[in-house]
Amino acid sequence: MSSEKDSLTYAKTAYEHILSLLEEHHRFIRDSIVLIASENVPSPAVREALASDFGNRYAEGWPGERIYAGCKYIDEVELLAIELGKRLFKAEFVDVRPISGVVANLITYTAFTEPGDIMMSLAIPHGGHISHSKRSWGGTAGAVRGLVVEHYEFDEYNYEIDLDATRRKLKSLASEGKKPKIFMLGASVFLFPHPVREIAEMAKEFDARVVYDAAHVAGLIAGGIFQDPLREGADVMTMSTHKTLAGPQHGMLCSWAKYEEALKKAAFPGMLSNHHLHAVAGVAICLAEAIAFYKDYSRQIVRNAKALAQALYERGVDVLYEHRGFTESHTIVADVSKYMNGKQAEEKLEQAKIIINRNLIPKDYRLKTDYRTPSGIRLGTQEVTRLGMRESEMEWIAELIAKVIVKGEDPSKVAQEVSELKRPFNKVHYCFTSKTEAYSYVQIR
Ligand SMILES: *Cc1c(COP(=O)(O)O)cnc(C)c1O
């Protein structure tokens, strides 16, 4: 008896604790400035979709050909998501079922390769992502699909793929009988557009596919400000739907009709059973918002990134690639090693309620720096922009970051200034309706 009562007490305590941690997290984020380049805050309408009953249902397969009953509204929403996606990204084929960016990539690996095939991608310190990476890194391409990953040669000074050196590398690979099947583009530190046309030319020689991973820049592409990979020669564009594209955490891919069957089959029954239907509804809403508002949103994101970079640079933070205008995207990277390592910067800034992340930068590739204590930090402006911040707020943020990193001021004092700067920016912009505050905790229990 008593042990049953103990269990009940234990469960109730845990239950209440979990709910109170969620509320605390909301307050923490509300009072912080979040500059993580891979995150965003979705609109209240997207949050509504995430709380809907769609999230409790199954709908395996393609709309109209489901393996489950009860899908009539779900099918309609998914077809709308596909239609909106086709219009926004000018694609012949769109699949909104991948449950994340990594899963979208894995679908392309499955559709276009066999284990043991070769794939070209960027090394992680050059901006590459774990899902493009080698078996020895535990990366998805190598460890899950069994691909042999070769890296593009990289021009560290300009932060771009070194095309001539890569051509030479491909020639020497080919002379050993090694022919890439996929040329992966896209990155997690994605500062400047990638040379899609040139890489597509190289891929043609090998009859290989070009996959462009737009996880970070999908919202910028949607707004027409970064590049247009499908027009420049990409066969598939994969993405996460929650970085610069401010939807729910999910994935999506866009491609051409000729690849439709192969990609569909790799997605289901290959990679997915349930595909998170509440998130599909959220993606549909987000795509509609993108058609309506991202022309303005994407431009302000990039303006803010450039302004933040410039203001940090003027305050003694070594933001990289000044000679190229720092960035053409939402992301900037800085070398903080003359003050501290990236991990220390991350921790101190978090104490100041400025949330950023440490990052490997190109010189770490040469120095073979431990990935746990890299030389750099990565910052993104997409979330603060969504809250209505503009260039003048970027100056403020730079000042607060410099207080912590350059001047060594007490982070807990800076935290108060951070919360004050943040307070008026409490609504999501660039969406149809925004009654609920961006970070309010919505109780429905
Ligand atoms: C973030 C990211 C992903 C992973 O996306 P998830 O949606 O988290 O699976 C894939 N590729 C790149 C380049 C990324 O930066």
The ligand as an SDF file (V2000), in Angstrom:
LIG
                    3D

 15 15  0  0  0  0  0  0  0  0999 V2000
   20.5390   22.3180  -38.8110 C   0  0  0  0  0  0  0  0  0  0  0  0
   21.0410   21.6060  -40.0040 C   0  0  0  0  0  0  0  0  0  0  0  0
   20.4970   20.3880  -40.3820 C   0  0  0  0  0  0  0  0  0  0  0  0
   19.6810   19.5770  -39.4360 C   0  0  0  0  0  0  0  0  0  0  0  0
   18.4500   19.8460  -39.3170 O   0  0  0  0  0  0  0  0  0  0  0  0
   17.4450   19.1390  -38.3140 P   0  0  0  0  0  0  0  0  0  0  0  0
   16.1940   19.7170  -38.7890 O   0  0  0  0  0  0  0  0  0  0  0  0
   17.8840   19.5160  -36.9500 O   0  0  0  0  0  0  0  0  0  0  0  0
   17.5470   17.6680  -38.5260 O   0  0  0  0  0  0  0  0  0  0  0  0
   20.8540   19.8310  -41.5960 C   0  0  0  0  0  0  0  0  0  0  0  0
   21.7610   20.4540  -42.3720 N   0  0  0  0  0  0  0  0  0  0  0  0
   22.3500   21.5990  -42.0170 C   0  0  0  0  0  0  0  0  0  0  0  0
   23.3380   22.2180  -42.9330 C   0  0  0  0  0  0  0  0  0  0  0  0
   22.0160   22.2050  -40.8110 C   0  0  0  0  0  0  0  0  0  0  0  0
   22.6240   23.3120  -40.4340 O   0  0  0  0  0  0  0  0  0  0  0  0
  1  2  1  0
  2  3  1  0
  2 14  2  0
  3  4  1  0
  3 10  2  0
  4  5  1  0
  5  6  1  0
  6  7  2  0
  6  8  1  0
  6  9  1  0
 10 11  1  0
 11 12  2  0
 12 13  1  0
 12 14  1  0
 14 15  1  0
M  END
$$$$
